[in-house]
Amino acid sequence: MKKVLVVGGTGTISTPVTMGLANDPNVELYVLNRGKRNDPFPEHVNRLVGDIKNDVEGVKELLKDKEFDSVINFIIMNEEDAKTNVELFKGKTKQFIFISTVCVLDHSTSCNVDETMAYGNAYYKYGQNKEACERYFLKEAENGFPLTIVRPTQTYSDSRYPLSIKGKTYWTVASRMLRGKEVIMHGDGQNLWACTHASDFAKLFNPLVANPETVGEIYQVMNPEPVTWDMVYEALADALGVEYKPVYISEYLLDESKKYDFRSTMHGDKHFSCIFDISKAKKFNPDVKFDVDIRKGAEMYVEYMNAHPEEKKEDEDFDKWCDDTIAAYKEFAAKFTENI
């Protein structure tokens, strides 16, 4: 029986991972979080209520008599978090899995992305913070800390959908489509990306857990099928039963937004075309099949939202910003084209 601790466990990526481990008869599962969300896990899961970010001493007390075959932390965001986790789990686990991100990498160097690509996100603080975590953990690994790093790309679920230009809610873009409005697309919509449904992420991720062969390694975990951003938005429009009406605006113009930090989220993440290599992780599940392509993912999202209308929250500020930005861009484009 493998003893596994999940820190977090109720987020977009972590919920299906945790559910899969909970249903594995060879796993004795513990979940540590603040206990503020109703979780869907079976009764036999051992729930530990503690705040790993703000009450380290309390968490130490919870864990004082426990040791694990694997600890998975989904909520490490900066180097201070990383240091806290080394303090808590050094000598208490045979494996520590840090959930990082492909945003730690310098995607300007190649479209083909594997675990050997160099660090260096010049734009996105989120990626820079995760890189600092990786570098700290890797130094600790040189001293025996049993580290495994996992790098996802954009992972979504039934209640979230992969979008590039959005405000506070995902639904507002879908709402604009339903109202026959145009939506803003960065660039020309042809950048290549990879979008992974959380249920598919778990298929590739869970075989890495409590696996001695994966200690000391870095793995990319995602659905590697490349899609263009137009394909992502077209799938959503089709699932909604409406026409896709894009307005293509250069990322370099969107960088200048005074309201939204697109310089980080575009140039630091979605601007570059990426084709991801998952052969390293696939070694542990060579027959893995990804069941949710972007069209099925869009259908699942729309079906979920229609079943949960209370989650169809509008962001009126973003909606107005889109209207104003599209009008200003069209005026600019008309004047520009008169002179070419």
C-alpha positions as CSV (number, residue, x, y, z in Angstrom):
1,M,0.0,0.0,0.0
2,K,1.4,3.4,-1.1
3,K,0.8,6.3,1.3
4,V,0.3,9.5,-0.7
5,L,-0.4,13.0,0.5
6,V,-2.0,15.6,-1.8
7,V,-1.6,19.3,-0.7
8,G,-4.6,21.2,-2.2
9,G,-6.6,18.6,-4.1
10,T,-9.7,20.5,-5.0
11,G,-8.5,22.7,-7.9
12,T,-8.9,22.4,-11.6
13,I,-5.9,20.2,-12.2
14,S,-5.8,18.5,-8.8
15,T,-9.4,17.3,-8.4
16,P,-9.3,14.4,-11.0
17,V,-5.7,13.5,-9.9
18,T,-6.9,13.2,-6.3
19,M,-10.0,11.3,-7.3
20,G,-8.0,8.8,-9.3
21,L,-5.7,8.2,-6.3
22,A,-8.7,7.9,-4.0
23,N,-10.1,5.2,-6.2
24,D,-6.8,3.3,-6.4
25,P,-6.9,0.3,-4.1
26,N,-3.1,0.4,-3.7
27,V,-3.1,3.9,-2.4
28,E,-3.7,5.1,1.2
29,L,-4.6,8.8,0.4
30,Y,-4.3,11.9,2.6
31,V,-5.5,15.3,1.5
32,L,-4.2,18.5,3.2
33,N,-6.0,21.7,2.7
34,R,-7.9,24.4,4.6
35,G,-11.2,22.4,4.4
36,K,-13.1,25.4,2.9
37,R,-14.4,23.5,-0.1
38,N,-16.8,20.6,-0.1
39,D,-14.7,17.9,-1.8
40,P,-16.1,15.0,-3.9
41,F,-13.7,12.3,-2.5
42,P,-14.8,9.0,-0.9
43,E,-15.2,8.8,2.9
44,H,-12.1,6.6,3.3
45,V,-9.8,9.5,2.2
46,N,-7.9,10.9,5.2
47,R,-8.6,14.6,5.4
48,L,-6.1,16.9,7.2
49,V,-7.3,20.4,7.8
50,G,-4.4,22.9,7.9
51,D,-3.1,26.1,6.2
52,I,0.3,25.2,4.7
53,K,0.9,28.8,3.7
54,N,0.0,30.6,6.9
55,D,0.2,28.1,9.7
56,V,3.4,26.1,9.1
57,E,3.7,25.1,12.8
58,G,0.1,23.8,12.8
59,V,0.8,21.7,9.7
60,K,4.0,20.4,11.3
61,E,1.9,19.2,14.2
62,L,-0.6,17.5,11.8
63,L,2.3,15.7,10.1
64,K,4.6,14.9,13.0
65,D,3.9,11.1,13.1
66,K,3.4,10.6,9.4
67,E,5.6,9.6,6.5
68,F,4.7,9.2,2.9
69,D,5.7,7.4,-0.3
70,S,4.8,10.6,-2.2
71,V,3.8,14.1,-1.5
72,I,2.2,16.2,-4.3
73,N,1.8,19.9,-3.8
74,F,-0.4,21.8,-6.3
75,I,-0.2,25.2,-4.6
76,I,3.5,26.2,-4.6
77,M,3.7,29.6,-6.2
78,N,7.0,31.2,-5.1
79,E,10.4,30.4,-3.6
80,E,9.2,31.0,-0.1
81,D,6.5,28.3,-0.6
82,A,9.3,26.0,-1.9
83,K,11.4,26.6,1.2
84,T,8.5,25.9,3.5
85,N,7.8,22.6,1.8
86,V,11.4,21.4,2.0
87,E,11.3,22.3,5.7
88,L,8.1,20.3,6.2
89,F,8.8,17.2,4.1
90,K,12.5,16.6,4.0
91,G,13.0,13.2,5.6
92,K,9.2,12.5,5.6
93,T,8.6,11.4,2.0
94,K,10.3,9.2,-0.6
95,Q,9.1,11.5,-3.4
96,F,8.0,15.1,-3.5
97,I,6.2,16.2,-6.7
98,F,6.3,20.0,-7.5
99,I,3.6,21.1,-10.0
100,S,5.5,23.7,-12.1
101,T,4.5,25.0,-15.5
102,V,5.9,25.2,-19.1
103,C,5.9,29.0,-18.5
104,V,9.3,28.6,-16.8
105,L,10.8,28.1,-20.3
106,D,12.1,30.5,-23.0
107,H,9.7,29.6,-25.8
108,S,11.4,32.0,-28.1
109,T,14.2,29.5,-28.8
110,S,12.1,26.7,-30.5
111,C,8.6,25.6,-31.3
112,N,9.5,22.1,-30.2
113,V,9.3,21.9,-26.4
114,D,10.7,19.2,-24.2
115,E,12.1,19.0,-20.7
116,T,15.6,20.2,-21.8
117,M,14.5,23.6,-23.1
118,A,16.3,26.4,-21.3
119,Y,14.7,28.5,-18.6
120,G,13.9,32.2,-19.2
121,N,10.4,33.7,-19.4
122,A,11.2,37.3,-20.0
123,Y,7.6,38.5,-19.6
124,Y,5.5,36.6,-17.1
125,K,6.1,36.9,-13.3
126,Y,4.1,33.7,-12.7
127,G,6.6,31.7,-14.8
128,Q,9.6,33.6,-13.3
129,N,8.4,32.6,-9.8
130,K,7.9,29.0,-10.8
131,E,11.4,29.0,-12.3
132,A,12.8,30.3,-8.9
133,C,11.0,27.4,-7.2
134,E,12.4,24.8,-9.6
135,R,16.0,26.2,-9.2
136,Y,15.6,26.0,-5.4
137,F,14.2,22.5,-5.4
138,L,16.9,21.3,-7.8
139,K,19.6,22.6,-5.4
140,E,17.9,20.7,-2.6
141,A,17.7,17.6,-4.8
142,E,21.5,17.7,-5.0
143,N,21.4,17.1,-1.2
144,G,19.0,14.2,-1.4
145,F,15.6,15.8,-1.5
146,P,13.5,13.3,-3.5
147,L,12.2,15.7,-6.2
148,T,10.0,15.2,-9.2
149,I,9.0,18.2,-11.3
150,V,5.9,18.2,-13.5
151,R,5.2,20.9,-16.0
152,P,1.6,21.2,-17.4
153,T,0.5,23.6,-20.0
154,Q,-3.0,25.2,-20.1
155,T,-5.3,22.7,-18.2
156,Y,-9.0,23.2,-18.1
157,S,-12.2,21.6,-16.7
158,D,-15.9,21.5,-17.2
159,S,-16.3,24.9,-15.5
160,R,-13.4,26.6,-17.3
161,Y,-12.4,26.9,-20.9
162,P,-9.0,27.8,-22.4
163,L,-9.2,31.4,-23.6
164,S,-6.5,33.9,-24.5
165,I,-8.2,37.3,-24.1
166,K,-10.6,37.3,-21.1
167,G,-11.5,39.3,-18.1
168,K,-12.5,38.1,-14.6
169,T,-14.7,35.3,-15.9
170,Y,-14.6,32.7,-18.7
171,W,-18.3,33.0,-19.4
172,T,-18.1,36.6,-20.7
173,V,-16.5,35.5,-23.9
174,A,-19.1,32.8,-24.5
175,S,-21.8,35.4,-23.6
176,R,-20.5,37.8,-26.3
177,M,-20.6,35.0,-28.8
178,L,-24.2,34.2,-27.8
179,R,-25.2,37.9,-28.2
180,G,-23.7,37.9,-31.7
181,K,-20.8,40.1,-30.7
182,E,-17.3,40.0,-32.0
183,V,-14.5,38.6,-29.8
184,I,-10.9,39.7,-29.7
185,M,-8.3,37.2,-30.9
186,H,-4.6,37.8,-30.3
187,G,-2.4,37.8,-33.4
188,D,-3.9,36.1,-36.4
189,G,-5.3,33.2,-34.4
190,Q,-2.9,30.7,-35.9
191,N,-0.4,30.3,-33.0
192,L,-0.1,26.6,-32.1
193,W,-0.9,25.6,-28.5
194,A,-2.0,22.6,-26.4
195,C,-5.0,22.5,-24.2
196,T,-5.5,19.6,-21.7
197,H,-8.7,18.6,-20.0
198,A,-8.0,17.9,-16.4
199,S,-9.3,14.3,-16.7
200,D,-6.8,13.6,-19.4
201,F,-4.0,15.3,-17.4
202,A,-4.6,12.7,-14.6
203,K,-4.1,9.8,-16.9
204,L,-0.5,10.8,-17.7
205,F,0.3,12.2,-14.2
206,N,-0.9,9.5,-11.8
207,P,1.6,6.8,-13.0
208,L,4.4,9.2,-11.9
209,V,3.2,9.2,-8.3
210,A,5.0,7.0,-5.7
211,N,7.2,5.7,-8.6
212,P,10.9,5.4,-7.7
213,E,11.9,5.7,-11.3
214,T,10.5,9.3,-11.6
215,V,12.5,10.7,-8.6
216,G,15.1,13.2,-9.8
217,E,13.3,13.8,-13.1
218,I,11.3,16.5,-14.9
219,Y,8.2,15.6,-16.9
220,Q,5.9,17.5,-19.3
221,V,2.3,16.4,-18.8
222,M,-0.3,17.6,-21.3
223,N,-2.4,16.5,-24.3
224,P,0.2,17.1,-27.0
225,E,-2.3,17.6,-29.9
226,P,-1.5,21.0,-31.3
227,V,-4.5,23.4,-31.9
228,T,-4.6,26.9,-33.2
229,W,-6.3,29.6,-31.1
230,D,-8.9,30.0,-33.9
231,M,-9.7,26.3,-33.5
232,V,-10.1,26.8,-29.7
233,Y,-12.6,29.7,-30.2
234,E,-14.3,28.0,-33.2
235,A,-15.0,25.0,-31.1
236,L,-16.6,27.1,-28.4
237,A,-18.8,29.0,-30.9
238,D,-19.9,25.7,-32.5
239,A,-20.7,24.2,-29.1
240,L,-22.8,27.3,-28.4
241,G,-24.5,27.0,-31.8
242,V,-23.4,30.5,-33.0
243,E,-21.1,32.1,-35.5
244,Y,-17.5,32.8,-34.6
245,K,-16.7,36.5,-35.2
246,P,-13.1,37.2,-34.4
247,V,-11.3,40.6,-34.5
248,Y,-7.6,39.9,-34.9
249,I,-5.4,42.4,-32.9
250,S,-1.6,42.2,-32.7
251,E,-0.2,41.1,-29.4
252,Y,2.1,44.1,-29.6
253,L,-0.9,46.4,-29.6
254,L,-2.6,44.4,-26.8
255,D,0.6,44.9,-24.8
256,E,-0.3,48.5,-24.4
257,S,-3.6,47.9,-22.6
258,K,-3.9,50.1,-19.5
259,K,-6.5,47.8,-18.0
260,Y,-5.1,44.3,-18.5
261,D,-1.7,42.8,-18.3
262,F,-1.6,41.1,-21.7
263,R,2.1,41.6,-22.0
264,S,2.5,38.9,-19.3
265,T,-0.2,36.5,-20.4
266,M,0.4,36.8,-24.1
267,H,4.1,37.2,-24.6
268,G,4.8,35.2,-21.5
269,D,2.6,32.3,-22.4
270,K,0.3,32.2,-25.4
271,H,2.2,34.3,-28.0
272,F,4.6,31.5,-29.1
273,S,3.7,28.4,-31.1
274,C,4.5,25.3,-29.2
275,I,4.5,21.6,-30.0
276,F,5.0,19.6,-26.8
277,D,6.9,16.3,-26.4
278,I,5.4,14.0,-23.8
279,S,7.5,10.9,-24.7
280,K,9.3,11.0,-21.3
281,A,6.1,10.8,-19.2
282,K,4.4,8.5,-21.7
283,K,7.0,5.8,-20.8
284,F,4.9,5.1,-17.7
285,N,1.6,4.9,-19.6
286,P,2.5,4.1,-23.2
287,D,-1.0,3.3,-24.3
288,V,-2.5,6.5,-22.9
289,K,-5.4,7.9,-24.9
290,F,-6.7,11.4,-24.5
291,D,-10.5,11.3,-24.6
292,V,-11.2,15.1,-24.6
293,D,-10.1,17.0,-27.7
294,I,-10.9,20.7,-27.9
295,R,-14.3,20.2,-29.5
296,K,-15.4,17.7,-26.9
297,G,-14.0,20.0,-24.2
298,A,-16.0,22.9,-25.6
299,E,-19.2,20.8,-25.6
300,M,-18.5,19.7,-22.0
301,Y,-18.0,23.3,-20.9
302,V,-21.2,24.5,-22.5
303,E,-23.2,21.5,-21.1
304,Y,-21.8,22.2,-17.6
305,M,-22.6,25.9,-17.7
306,N,-26.1,25.3,-19.0
307,A,-26.6,22.9,-16.1
308,H,-25.2,25.5,-13.6
309,P,-26.6,28.8,-14.7
310,E,-25.5,30.4,-11.4
311,E,-21.9,30.1,-12.7
312,K,-22.7,32.2,-15.8
313,K,-21.2,35.3,-14.3
314,E,-20.7,38.4,-16.5
315,D,-17.8,40.7,-16.4
316,E,-19.4,44.0,-17.6
317,D,-16.1,45.9,-17.4
318,F,-14.4,43.4,-19.7
319,D,-17.4,43.4,-22.1
320,K,-17.3,47.2,-22.4
321,W,-13.6,47.2,-22.8
322,C,-13.9,44.7,-25.7
323,D,-16.5,46.9,-27.4
324,D,-14.4,50.0,-27.0
325,T,-11.2,48.3,-28.0
326,I,-12.8,46.7,-31.1
327,A,-14.2,50.1,-32.2
328,A,-10.9,51.9,-31.7
329,Y,-9.0,49.2,-33.6
330,K,-11.4,49.2,-36.5
331,E,-11.1,53.0,-36.7
332,F,-7.3,52.8,-36.6
333,A,-7.2,49.9,-39.2
334,A,-9.5,51.9,-41.6
335,K,-7.1,54.9,-41.5
336,F,-4.1,52.6,-41.8
337,T,-5.4,50.8,-44.8
338,E,-6.1,54.1,-46.6
339,N,-2.4,54.7,-46.8
340,I,-1.0,51.3,-48.0
